[in-house]
Amino acid sequence: MNIREIENKVEKFILKHNLISDNDKIIVAVSGGADSMMLLHFLSKRNVKLTVAHVNHMMRIEAEAEAKYVRSTCASWGIPCVVHTADIKELAKQQKISLEECGRQERYNFFISLSNNNDKIATAHNANDQAETMIMRFFRGTDVKGLGGIPIIRDKIIRPIICLNRDEIEYYCKVYEIKYKDDHTNFLPIYTRNKIRLELIPYIVKNINKNIVYTLLEHSQLYKEEEDFLMSYISDCYKKYVTLQNDIYEVKNIHKEKPYIQKKLMLQILVELGIYNKVTSRHLEDIIHLIDGPSGKKINLPSCVVVYKSQKCIRIFVEQKTVEKVEMFLKIGSNSALDYEIFLKKFKANEKTIEVCAENRYTKYIDYDKIECTLKIRTRTDGDKITLPSGQKKLKKLFNEDKVPLDIRNQIPIIVDGNNVVLVAGSRLSSAYYVDKNTKNILEITLVPKK
């Protein structure tokens, strides 16, 4: 093993996939482990501007020490560092999701909250992570897209060292004398991924394929290329067969395609409707039977989505429930509306308070002096827009991109300043109200769903 070979390998990988350019601004996700510390050290030698993002999940005794270590290392290397602390156990309980999923959501929400429109977010996934993900998805059941594993690049998220295995990363750290913090739970065979890492992959390496990690890494790219080709064809079919008007999808002449393509096209529509994760293979089979069946039949899908066969086409739409319109002024302190508890707290800004104002799913921070009217909470109305770093965006489009189910969109609380959307509960904060270096007063807004 040679350090120059490892460095050249990463450089060629970055160049091949066009991951990083000179003067890029990059948010680096750093846990303090070998992978992320190696990534940070490698990127620190490039002509880029780095900011480190660290999340303290409050789940292990060592968590505070790890946060302190990341802070001190960044200080010695001259790299800005922002630490976000989140009670993952409590958040997972409130959201009724697994600890793993909650932690992942909280991390990426935090990384995105730190990034501006042109910033990239670098995570330290490696080849072993890729292999573990592909194996886990295969045994749970997945399609070609799932077998593609962790994408090298997705939107603004890049993974520059996914081409390296753990041995290469640890060797790099040894050569450059980079200290790191091991998460002891990674070595306990108590989670599915850990069992794959500690038991299944070593067995495969010893008895079946000693290069299984890189074999799977290569195949992940092949599966990705196949998926890209398929989705390009599906996109052409979408333009050819699908129209959308007044929130109703009309699909004509889809029977000309093979059932597999029909399913993929229908899935694309269901993704846009925000119910992809709620649809089963049985639902898709029922839709295919509907396409070939007589007119006048319909299928009821989750989240009030209806698939109806008319004489001329397939119609897909959401049966709208009548939602009571609520609009209420908010005061400093405790408020209650739309099945949420809303807490407003005003405080003076200084360097220390601004540093800790990292938003999460439930709490946002805004510049109090940018507010022009008394804040109100209400549900969305037609034409509502929010200001983002990339420009104004309609809430309808935002909900589509975030895959928010249509049947709950009219129930999501919106906080407004006059006619200006300040924030969307559990989602985005308007960049027009961002806290910055000129902020004198900060308003903390916390929205917690009632249990």
C-alpha positions as CSV (number, residue, x, y, z in Angstrom):
1,M,0.0,0.0,0.0
2,N,1.4,3.4,-1.0
3,I,0.2,6.8,0.2
4,R,0.8,8.4,-3.3
5,E,-1.3,5.7,-5.0
6,I,-4.1,6.4,-2.5
7,E,-4.0,10.2,-3.1
8,N,-3.8,9.8,-6.9
9,K,-6.7,7.4,-6.8
10,V,-8.9,9.9,-5.0
11,E,-7.7,12.7,-7.3
12,K,-8.6,10.7,-10.5
13,F,-11.9,9.8,-9.0
14,I,-12.8,13.4,-8.3
15,L,-11.7,14.4,-11.8
16,K,-13.6,11.6,-13.5
17,H,-16.9,12.5,-11.8
18,N,-16.3,16.3,-11.8
19,L,-16.9,16.4,-8.0
20,I,-14.7,19.4,-7.0
21,S,-13.4,22.5,-8.7
22,D,-11.0,25.2,-7.5
23,N,-12.6,27.8,-5.2
24,D,-15.6,25.6,-4.4
25,K,-17.3,26.2,-1.1
26,I,-17.8,22.8,0.6
27,I,-19.6,21.8,3.8
28,V,-17.7,18.8,5.1
29,A,-19.7,16.3,7.3
30,V,-17.2,15.3,10.0
31,S,-18.1,12.8,12.8
32,G,-14.6,12.5,14.1
33,G,-14.1,9.0,12.7
34,A,-11.3,7.9,10.4
35,D,-13.3,8.3,7.2
36,S,-14.4,11.9,7.8
37,M,-11.0,13.0,9.3
38,M,-9.2,11.6,6.3
39,L,-11.6,13.4,4.0
40,L,-11.2,16.7,5.8
41,H,-7.4,16.4,5.8
42,F,-7.4,15.6,2.0
43,L,-9.7,18.4,1.1
44,S,-7.8,20.9,3.3
45,K,-4.8,20.6,0.9
46,R,-7.0,21.7,-2.1
47,N,-7.8,25.2,-3.3
48,V,-11.3,25.2,-1.8
49,K,-13.1,26.9,1.1
50,L,-14.2,24.5,3.8
51,T,-16.7,24.6,6.6
52,V,-17.0,21.6,9.0
53,A,-20.5,20.4,10.1
54,H,-20.6,18.1,13.1
55,V,-23.8,16.6,14.7
56,N,-23.9,15.5,18.3
57,H,-26.7,12.9,18.5
58,M,-26.6,12.8,22.3
59,M,-26.8,9.0,22.1
60,R,-23.4,8.0,23.5
61,I,-21.3,9.0,26.4
62,E,-18.4,9.8,24.0
63,A,-20.5,12.2,21.9
64,E,-19.5,15.4,23.7
65,A,-15.8,14.4,23.7
66,E,-16.1,13.7,19.9
67,A,-17.7,17.2,19.3
68,K,-14.9,18.8,21.3
69,Y,-12.3,16.9,19.4
70,V,-13.7,18.0,16.0
71,R,-13.9,21.6,17.2
72,S,-10.3,21.6,18.4
73,T,-8.9,19.9,15.3
74,C,-10.7,22.4,13.1
75,A,-9.3,25.3,15.1
76,S,-5.8,23.9,14.8
77,W,-6.2,23.4,11.0
78,G,-7.8,26.9,10.6
79,I,-11.2,25.5,9.4
80,P,-14.6,27.0,10.5
81,C,-16.7,24.5,12.4
82,V,-20.4,24.4,13.3
83,V,-21.6,21.9,15.8
84,H,-25.3,21.0,16.0
85,T,-26.7,19.1,19.1
86,A,-29.9,17.1,18.7
87,D,-31.7,14.7,21.0
88,I,-32.2,12.0,18.4
89,K,-33.9,9.6,20.8
90,E,-36.6,12.2,21.6
91,L,-37.0,13.3,18.0
92,A,-37.3,9.7,16.8
93,K,-40.0,9.1,19.5
94,Q,-41.9,12.2,18.4
95,Q,-41.7,11.4,14.7
96,K,-42.3,7.7,15.3
97,I,-39.3,6.6,13.1
98,S,-36.2,4.6,13.8
99,L,-33.2,6.1,15.5
100,E,-31.1,5.5,12.4
101,E,-33.5,7.2,10.1
102,C,-34.1,10.1,12.5
103,G,-30.3,10.6,12.8
104,R,-29.9,10.6,9.0
105,Q,-32.7,13.1,8.5
106,E,-31.3,15.4,11.2
107,R,-27.8,15.3,9.8
108,Y,-28.8,16.1,6.3
109,N,-31.3,18.8,7.3
110,F,-28.4,20.4,9.3
111,F,-26.0,20.2,6.4
112,I,-28.4,21.7,4.0
113,S,-29.3,24.5,6.4
114,L,-25.6,25.5,6.5
115,S,-25.2,25.4,2.7
116,N,-26.0,28.2,0.3
117,N,-27.2,27.7,-3.2
118,N,-23.8,27.0,-4.7
119,D,-22.2,25.1,-1.8
120,K,-21.4,21.5,-2.0
121,I,-21.8,19.0,0.9
122,A,-19.1,16.3,1.2
123,T,-19.7,13.1,3.1
124,A,-17.1,10.5,3.9
125,H,-18.9,7.3,2.7
126,N,-16.3,4.7,1.5
127,A,-16.3,1.5,-0.6
128,N,-17.1,-0.6,2.4
129,D,-20.2,1.5,3.1
130,Q,-21.2,1.0,-0.5
131,A,-20.8,-2.8,-0.3
132,E,-22.8,-2.9,3.0
133,T,-25.6,-0.8,1.5
134,M,-25.9,-2.9,-1.6
135,I,-26.0,-6.2,0.3
136,M,-28.5,-4.9,2.8
137,R,-30.8,-3.7,0.0
138,F,-30.5,-6.9,-1.9
139,F,-31.6,-9.0,1.0
140,R,-34.5,-6.7,1.8
141,G,-35.6,-6.5,-1.8
142,T,-34.9,-3.7,-4.2
143,D,-34.8,-2.7,-7.9
144,V,-31.9,-1.7,-10.1
145,K,-31.9,1.8,-8.6
146,G,-31.5,0.4,-5.1
147,L,-28.7,-1.9,-6.2
148,G,-26.9,1.2,-7.4
149,G,-26.3,1.9,-3.7
150,I,-25.0,5.2,-2.4
151,P,-24.8,7.7,-5.3
152,I,-21.4,9.3,-5.9
153,I,-23.1,12.6,-6.5
154,R,-26.7,13.6,-5.8
155,D,-27.8,17.2,-6.1
156,K,-25.2,19.1,-4.1
157,I,-24.0,16.1,-2.1
158,I,-20.7,14.6,-3.1
159,R,-18.8,11.5,-1.9
160,P,-15.1,12.0,-2.9
161,I,-13.6,8.9,-1.1
162,I,-16.2,6.3,-1.9
163,C,-13.5,4.8,-4.1
164,L,-11.4,3.9,-1.0
165,N,-11.8,1.0,1.4
166,R,-11.4,1.2,5.1
167,D,-7.9,-0.2,5.1
168,E,-6.7,2.5,2.7
169,I,-8.4,5.2,4.8
170,E,-6.8,4.0,8.0
171,Y,-3.4,3.8,6.3
172,Y,-3.7,7.4,5.1
173,C,-4.5,8.5,8.7
174,K,-1.5,6.5,10.0
175,V,0.9,8.1,7.5
176,Y,-0.3,11.6,8.2
177,E,-0.6,10.9,11.9
178,I,-4.3,11.9,11.9
179,K,-6.0,11.1,15.1
180,Y,-9.7,10.0,15.0
181,K,-12.4,8.8,17.3
182,D,-13.9,5.3,16.8
183,D,-17.6,4.8,17.5
184,H,-17.6,1.6,19.6
185,T,-21.1,0.8,18.5
186,N,-19.8,0.1,15.0
187,F,-18.0,-3.0,16.4
188,L,-21.1,-4.5,18.0
189,P,-23.1,-7.0,15.9
190,I,-26.4,-5.6,17.2
191,Y,-27.6,-3.9,14.0
192,T,-28.2,-5.4,10.5
193,R,-25.5,-3.2,8.9
194,N,-23.0,-4.1,11.6
195,K,-23.7,-7.8,11.2
196,I,-23.0,-7.4,7.4
197,R,-19.8,-5.5,8.1
198,L,-18.5,-7.7,10.9
199,E,-19.7,-11.2,9.9
200,L,-21.1,-11.5,6.4
201,I,-18.5,-9.6,4.4
202,P,-15.5,-11.2,6.2
203,Y,-17.1,-14.6,5.4
204,I,-17.5,-13.7,1.7
205,V,-13.9,-12.4,1.6
206,K,-12.5,-15.6,3.1
207,N,-14.6,-18.2,1.3
208,I,-16.1,-16.7,-1.9
209,N,-14.6,-13.4,-3.3
210,K,-11.7,-11.7,-1.6
211,N,-12.3,-8.6,-3.6
212,I,-16.1,-8.4,-2.9
213,V,-16.0,-4.8,-1.7
214,Y,-14.5,-3.5,-5.0
215,T,-16.6,-6.0,-7.1
216,L,-19.8,-4.4,-5.6
217,L,-18.3,-0.9,-6.0
218,E,-17.8,-1.5,-9.7
219,H,-21.3,-3.1,-10.1
220,S,-22.9,-0.2,-8.3
221,Q,-21.7,2.0,-11.2
222,L,-23.1,-0.5,-13.8
223,Y,-26.5,-0.5,-12.1
224,K,-26.4,3.3,-12.0
225,E,-25.8,3.5,-15.7
226,E,-28.7,1.0,-16.4
227,E,-31.0,3.1,-14.1
228,D,-30.0,6.3,-15.9
229,F,-30.8,4.8,-19.3
230,L,-34.1,3.4,-18.0
231,M,-35.1,6.8,-16.4
232,S,-34.2,8.6,-19.6
233,Y,-36.7,6.3,-21.5
234,I,-39.3,6.8,-18.8
235,S,-38.9,10.5,-19.1
236,D,-39.6,10.3,-22.8
237,C,-42.7,8.1,-22.1
238,Y,-43.9,10.7,-19.5
239,K,-43.8,13.5,-22.1
240,K,-45.5,11.2,-24.6
241,Y,-48.3,9.8,-22.5
242,V,-48.9,12.0,-19.4
243,T,-50.5,15.4,-19.0
244,L,-51.2,17.3,-15.8
245,Q,-54.0,19.8,-15.4
246,N,-55.7,21.1,-12.3
247,D,-53.8,18.5,-10.2
248,I,-55.2,15.7,-12.2
249,Y,-52.8,13.4,-14.1
250,E,-54.2,12.0,-17.4
251,V,-52.3,9.0,-18.9
252,K,-53.2,8.0,-22.5
253,N,-52.1,5.1,-24.7
254,I,-49.9,3.7,-22.0
255,H,-51.1,0.2,-23.0
256,K,-48.6,0.4,-25.9
257,E,-45.7,-0.1,-23.5
258,K,-44.7,-3.3,-21.7
259,P,-46.0,-3.8,-18.1
260,Y,-42.6,-3.1,-16.6
261,I,-42.5,0.4,-18.3
262,Q,-46.1,1.0,-17.3
263,K,-45.2,0.3,-13.6
264,K,-42.2,2.6,-13.8
265,L,-44.2,5.4,-15.4
266,M,-46.9,5.1,-12.7
267,L,-44.3,5.1,-10.0
268,Q,-42.9,8.3,-11.4
269,I,-46.4,9.9,-11.0
270,L,-46.8,8.5,-7.5
271,V,-43.4,9.9,-6.5
272,E,-44.6,13.4,-7.6
273,L,-47.7,12.8,-5.5
274,G,-45.5,12.0,-2.5
275,I,-46.8,8.5,-1.8
276,Y,-43.9,6.4,-3.3
277,N,-43.0,4.9,0.1
278,K,-46.6,3.9,0.8
279,V,-47.2,2.0,-2.5
280,T,-46.7,-1.8,-2.6
281,S,-46.0,-4.2,-5.5
282,R,-49.7,-5.3,-5.1
283,H,-50.9,-1.7,-5.7
284,L,-48.8,-1.6,-8.9
285,E,-50.2,-4.9,-10.1
286,D,-53.7,-3.6,-9.4
287,I,-53.0,-0.5,-11.5
288,I,-51.7,-2.7,-14.4
289,H,-54.9,-4.8,-14.3
290,L,-56.9,-1.5,-14.3
291,I,-55.1,-0.3,-17.4
292,D,-56.1,-3.5,-19.3
293,G,-59.6,-3.7,-17.8
294,P,-62.9,-2.1,-18.6
295,S,-63.6,1.6,-18.0
296,G,-65.4,2.9,-15.0
297,K,-63.3,1.1,-12.5
298,K,-61.1,2.7,-9.9
299,I,-58.4,1.9,-7.3
300,N,-58.0,3.7,-3.9
301,L,-54.3,4.1,-3.0
302,P,-52.9,5.5,0.3
303,S,-53.2,9.2,1.1
304,C,-56.5,9.5,-0.7
305,V,-54.9,9.0,-4.2
306,V,-57.4,7.6,-6.7
307,V,-56.6,5.8,-10.0
308,Y,-59.6,5.9,-12.3
309,K,-60.1,4.2,-15.7
310,S,-62.2,6.3,-18.1
311,Q,-63.0,5.5,-21.7
312,K,-60.1,7.6,-23.0
313,C,-57.4,7.5,-20.3
314,I,-56.2,6.7,-16.8
315,R,-56.9,9.6,-14.4
316,I,-54.8,9.9,-11.2
317,F,-55.8,12.5,-8.6
318,V,-56.2,13.1,-4.8
319,E,-59.7,13.2,-3.3
320,Q,-59.5,16.5,-1.4
321,K,-60.7,16.6,2.1
322,T,-62.4,19.7,3.4
323,V,-59.9,21.5,5.7
324,E,-60.9,24.3,8.0
325,K,-59.0,27.4,7.2
326,V,-57.2,28.7,10.3
327,E,-55.4,32.0,10.7
328,M,-54.0,33.2,14.1
329,F,-51.6,35.9,15.2
330,L,-48.6,34.8,17.2
331,K,-47.3,36.3,20.4
332,I,-43.9,35.9,22.2
333,G,-44.2,32.9,24.4
334,S,-46.5,29.9,24.0
335,N,-49.1,29.5,21.2
336,S,-51.3,26.7,20.0
337,A,-52.8,26.1,16.6
338,L,-53.2,23.5,13.8
339,D,-52.3,20.6,16.1
340,Y,-48.9,22.3,16.9
341,E,-47.5,24.0,20.0
342,I,-45.6,27.1,18.8
343,F,-43.0,28.8,21.0
344,L,-41.5,32.2,20.2
345,K,-38.5,33.5,22.1
346,K,-36.7,36.8,21.4
347,F,-33.1,37.4,22.5
348,K,-30.1,39.7,21.7
349,A,-27.6,38.6,19.1
350,N,-23.9,38.3,19.5
351,E,-21.2,36.2,18.1
352,K,-21.9,33.3,20.5
353,T,-25.7,33.3,20.0
354,I,-25.3,33.5,16.2
355,E,-22.9,30.6,16.2
356,V,-25.3,28.2,17.9
357,C,-28.3,29.2,15.7
358,A,-28.2,26.0,13.7
359,E,-31.8,25.2,12.7
360,N,-33.3,21.7,12.9
361,R,-36.6,20.2,11.9
362,Y,-38.6,21.9,14.7
363,T,-36.6,25.1,15.6
364,K,-35.7,27.9,13.3
365,Y,-34.0,31.2,13.9
366,I,-34.8,34.5,12.1
367,D,-33.6,38.1,12.2
368,Y,-36.3,39.7,14.4
369,D,-35.8,43.2,12.9
370,K,-36.6,41.9,9.4
371,I,-40.2,41.2,10.5
372,E,-42.5,43.9,9.1
373,C,-45.9,42.8,10.5
374,T,-47.2,40.7,13.4
375,L,-46.4,37.1,12.6
376,K,-49.4,34.8,11.8
377,I,-49.8,31.1,11.5
378,R,-52.1,29.6,8.9
379,T,-52.4,26.9,6.2
380,R,-51.2,27.5,2.6
381,T,-53.2,29.5,0.1
382,D,-53.0,29.5,-3.7
383,G,-49.9,31.2,-5.0
384,D,-47.9,31.1,-1.7
385,K,-44.2,31.5,-2.4
386,I,-41.1,31.2,-0.2
387,T,-37.8,33.0,-0.8
388,L,-34.8,30.6,-1.0
389,P,-31.1,31.3,-1.7
390,S,-31.9,30.2,-5.3
391,G,-34.8,32.6,-5.6
392,Q,-38.6,32.5,-5.0
393,K,-40.4,29.1,-5.2
394,K,-44.0,28.3,-5.0
395,L,-45.0,26.1,-2.1
396,K,-46.7,23.8,-4.5
397,K,-43.4,23.2,-6.3
398,L,-41.5,22.9,-3.0
399,F,-44.0,20.3,-1.7
400,N,-43.6,18.4,-5.0
401,E,-39.8,18.4,-4.7
402,D,-40.0,17.3,-1.0
403,K,-42.5,14.6,-1.9
404,V,-45.0,15.8,0.6
405,P,-48.3,13.8,0.3
406,L,-51.0,15.8,-1.3
407,D,-53.6,14.9,1.3
408,I,-51.7,16.7,4.1
409,R,-50.4,19.7,2.2
410,N,-53.4,21.9,3.2
411,Q,-52.8,21.0,6.8
412,I,-49.2,22.0,7.2
413,P,-48.7,25.2,9.2
414,I,-47.2,28.2,7.5
415,I,-45.9,31.2,9.4
416,V,-46.2,34.5,7.5
417,D,-45.2,38.1,7.9
418,G,-48.0,39.9,6.1
419,N,-48.2,38.1,2.8
420,N,-44.6,36.8,3.0
421,V,-43.9,33.2,4.0
422,V,-41.4,33.1,6.8
423,L,-41.2,29.3,7.3
424,V,-43.0,26.1,6.5
425,A,-43.4,23.8,9.5
426,G,-40.9,20.9,9.4
427,S,-39.3,22.2,6.2
428,R,-37.8,25.4,5.0
429,L,-37.0,28.9,6.3
430,S,-37.2,31.9,4.0
431,S,-33.7,33.3,3.3
432,A,-35.2,36.8,3.5
433,Y,-35.2,36.3,7.3
434,Y,-31.8,34.6,7.7
435,V,-29.7,35.5,10.7
436,D,-26.4,37.1,9.6
437,K,-23.5,39.1,10.9
438,N,-25.6,42.3,11.0
439,T,-28.4,40.7,13.1
440,K,-29.1,42.5,16.4
441,N,-32.1,40.6,17.6
442,I,-33.0,37.0,17.1
443,L,-36.4,35.3,17.2
444,E,-36.4,31.6,17.9
445,I,-39.4,29.8,16.5
446,T,-40.2,26.3,17.6
447,L,-43.1,24.2,16.3
448,V,-43.8,20.9,17.9
449,P,-46.6,18.6,16.8
450,K,-49.1,17.7,19.5
451,K,-49.0,14.1,20.4
